Amino acid sequence: MRDFKVSFPVPALPGADELRSIGVPVLALIAGKSIVHDAGKAAARARTLRDSTVEIWPEASHAINGEYPERLAERVHAFLDGVHEHRQG
């Protein structure tokens, strides 16, 4: 981050009420070694969602999708299968 310069203002985070109003299931896979965010704080915030599955992947960096593409795809598929089964049942 020392070589990165933000040119635009950082967008405001949604408030707690806005997060709780989200009505769809959310899978949050959070990189534990990201230099962009605090994984613990991000996970705590994601857990305020009504229907959330939150995982911190401690060994992952902010490039989680490039580092673990197969694992990520498997996890997303499993999550979506669970959502589909829940909605069918």
Backbone as numpy.savetxt, mean C-alpha at the origin, in Angstrom:
# Nx Ny Nz CAx CAy CAz Cx Cy Cz
17.52 10.11 -1.97 16.70 11.31 -1.97 17.56 12.57 -1.97
18.82 12.45 -1.65 19.65 13.66 -1.61 19.84 14.27 -2.99
19.67 13.48 -4.06 19.82 13.98 -5.43 18.48 14.27 -6.09
17.41 14.15 -5.37 16.08 14.34 -5.93 15.51 15.66 -5.44
14.96 16.43 -6.37 14.36 17.70 -6.01 12.89 17.69 -6.43
12.02 17.98 -5.51 10.59 18.06 -5.79 10.30 19.42 -6.41
9.68 19.40 -7.59 9.37 20.65 -8.28 7.96 21.14 -8.00
7.09 20.24 -7.63 5.70 20.59 -7.36 5.40 20.43 -5.88
4.41 21.13 -5.38 4.03 20.92 -3.98 3.56 19.48 -3.75
3.88 18.97 -2.61 3.44 17.62 -2.25 1.92 17.65 -2.07
1.20 16.69 -2.68 -0.26 16.69 -2.52 -0.65 16.43 -1.06
-1.75 17.00 -0.67 -2.25 16.80 0.70 -2.73 15.36 0.86
-2.47 14.81 2.02 -2.97 13.46 2.32 -4.46 13.51 2.60
-5.19 12.48 2.20 -6.62 12.45 2.56 -6.76 12.33 4.08
-7.81 12.93 4.59 -8.07 12.86 6.02 -8.61 11.50 6.43
-8.68 11.28 7.73 -9.16 10.00 8.27 -10.58 9.70 7.81
-11.45 10.69 7.79 -12.82 10.47 7.34 -12.85 10.06 5.87
-12.02 10.70 5.07 -11.96 10.34 3.65 -11.47 8.90 3.48
-10.47 8.52 4.24 -9.97 7.14 4.15 -11.03 6.13 4.56
-11.74 6.43 5.64 -12.78 5.51 6.11 -13.95 5.43 5.13
-14.12 6.43 4.28 -15.23 6.43 3.34 -14.97 5.55 2.10
-13.74 5.10 1.92 -13.42 4.25 0.77 -14.12 2.91 0.96
-14.93 2.54 -0.01 -15.77 1.36 0.13 -15.30 0.11 -0.59
-14.11 0.12 -1.13 -13.60 -1.06 -1.83 -12.47 -1.68 -1.02
-12.29 -2.99 -1.13 -11.17 -3.62 -0.44 -9.83 -3.09 -0.97
-8.88 -2.92 -0.07 -7.57 -2.38 -0.43 -6.48 -3.32 0.04
-5.56 -3.63 -0.85 -4.35 -4.36 -0.51 -3.21 -3.37 -0.54
-2.58 -3.13 0.59 -1.45 -2.20 0.68 -0.19 -3.01 0.98
0.69 -3.04 0.00 1.98 -3.71 0.16 3.03 -2.61 0.29
3.61 -2.51 1.46 4.45 -1.37 1.79 5.91 -1.81 1.92
6.77 -1.10 1.21 8.20 -1.40 1.24 8.81 -0.96 2.56
9.43 -1.89 3.26 10.03 -1.60 4.55 11.31 -0.79 4.48
12.02 -0.87 3.35 13.29 -0.16 3.22 13.20 1.05 2.29
12.02 1.56 2.09 11.87 2.72 1.21 12.51 3.95 1.84
13.15 4.76 1.01 13.69 6.02 1.49 12.68 7.15 1.31
11.51 6.81 0.77 10.49 7.80 0.46 9.45 7.93 1.57
9.22 6.86 2.30 8.19 6.90 3.34 8.64 6.13 4.58
7.94 6.34 5.66 8.13 5.57 6.90 7.12 4.43 6.84
7.62 3.21 6.72 6.75 2.05 6.52 5.75 1.86 7.66
6.18 2.04 8.87 5.28 1.88 10.02 4.15 2.89 10.00
4.48 4.14 9.71 3.45 5.18 9.64 2.50 4.92 8.47
3.06 4.52 7.33 2.22 4.24 6.15 1.27 3.08 6.44
1.77 2.05 7.10 0.93 0.89 7.42 -0.18 1.28 8.41
0.17 2.06 9.41 -0.84 2.49 10.39 -1.93 3.31 9.71
-1.54 4.15 8.79 -2.52 4.97 8.06 -3.39 4.09 7.17
-2.79 3.14 6.49 -3.55 2.23 5.61 -4.53 1.38 6.40
-4.18 1.06 7.63 -5.07 0.23 8.45 -6.33 0.98 8.90
-6.39 2.29 8.68 -7.60 3.03 9.01 -8.69 2.84 7.96
-8.31 2.27 6.81 -9.30 1.96 5.79 -10.27 0.90 6.32
-11.50 0.98 5.89 -12.53 0.05 6.36 -12.21 -1.40 6.07
-11.78 -1.69 4.85 -11.54 -3.07 4.42 -10.15 -3.15 3.82
-9.15 -3.26 4.69 -7.78 -3.24 4.19 -7.00 -4.47 4.63
-6.12 -4.88 3.77 -5.11 -5.87 4.07 -3.79 -5.15 3.89
-3.03 -5.05 4.97 -1.81 -4.25 4.95 -0.63 -5.14 5.32
0.38 -5.11 4.46 1.59 -5.89 4.71 2.81 -4.99 4.51
3.74 -5.08 5.43 5.04 -4.44 5.24 6.00 -5.54 4.79
6.63 -5.30 3.67 7.66 -6.22 3.18 9.00 -5.62 3.61
9.55 -6.07 4.73 10.71 -5.41 5.35 11.93 -5.31 4.44
12.12 -6.28 3.57 13.32 -6.31 2.73 13.18 -5.50 1.45
11.99 -5.01 1.15 11.72 -4.32 -0.12 12.05 -2.83 -0.03
12.54 -2.29 -1.15 12.76 -0.85 -1.25 11.56 -0.23 -1.96
11.67 1.06 -2.27 10.58 1.75 -2.95 10.32 1.16 -4.35
11.27 0.37 -4.86 11.13 -0.29 -6.16 10.56 -1.69 -5.99
9.62 -1.84 -5.06 9.06 -3.14 -4.69 8.57 -3.94 -5.90
7.95 -3.27 -6.86 7.41 -3.98 -8.02 8.51 -4.53 -8.92
9.64 -3.87 -9.00 10.74 -4.37 -9.80 11.57 -5.41 -9.07
11.60 -5.32 -7.76 12.39 -6.25 -6.96 11.69 -7.59 -6.77
10.38 -7.56 -6.63 9.62 -8.77 -6.32 8.40 -8.92 -7.24
8.60 -8.90 -8.55 7.43 -8.93 -9.45 6.59 -10.21 -9.32
7.23 -11.35 -9.19 6.47 -12.60 -9.09 5.72 -12.67 -7.76
6.42 -12.35 -6.69 5.79 -12.38 -5.36 4.62 -11.40 -5.30
4.83 -10.21 -5.85 3.78 -9.21 -5.86 2.58 -9.69 -6.67
2.83 -10.25 -7.85 1.73 -10.76 -8.69 0.96 -11.86 -7.97
1.67 -12.76 -7.32 1.01 -13.84 -6.58 0.15 -13.27 -5.46
0.67 -12.29 -4.76 -0.07 -11.71 -3.63 -1.31 -10.98 -4.11
-1.19 -10.24 -5.20 -2.34 -9.52 -5.76 -3.39 -10.51 -6.24
-2.97 -11.56 -6.94 -3.93 -12.57 -7.41 -4.66 -13.23 -6.24
-3.93 -13.58 -5.19 -4.56 -14.19 -4.02 -5.56 -13.23 -3.37
-5.18 -11.97 -3.27 -6.08 -10.96 -2.70 -7.34 -10.84 -3.53
-7.19 -10.72 -4.85 -8.35 -10.58 -5.73 -9.23 -11.83 -5.72
-8.60 -13.00 -5.64 -9.39 -14.23 -5.53 -10.23 -14.21 -4.24
-9.63 -13.75 -3.15 -10.35 -13.66 -1.88 -11.50 -12.67 -1.94
-11.28 -11.54 -2.59 -12.34 -10.54 -2.74 -13.47 -11.12 -3.57
-13.12 -11.81 -4.66 -14.12 -12.39 -5.54 -14.94 -13.45 -4.78
-14.26 -14.32 -4.02 -14.96 -15.35 -3.25 -15.88 -14.72 -2.20
-15.42 -13.68 -1.56 -16.21 -13.00 -0.54 -17.48 -12.40 -1.16
-17.33 -11.81 -2.31 -18.49 -11.18 -2.98 -19.46 -12.21 -3.53
-18.96 -13.40 -3.88 -19.83 -14.47 -4.39 -20.60 -15.13 -3.26
-19.97 -15.20 -2.08 -20.54 -15.94 -0.96 -21.43 -15.13 -0.14
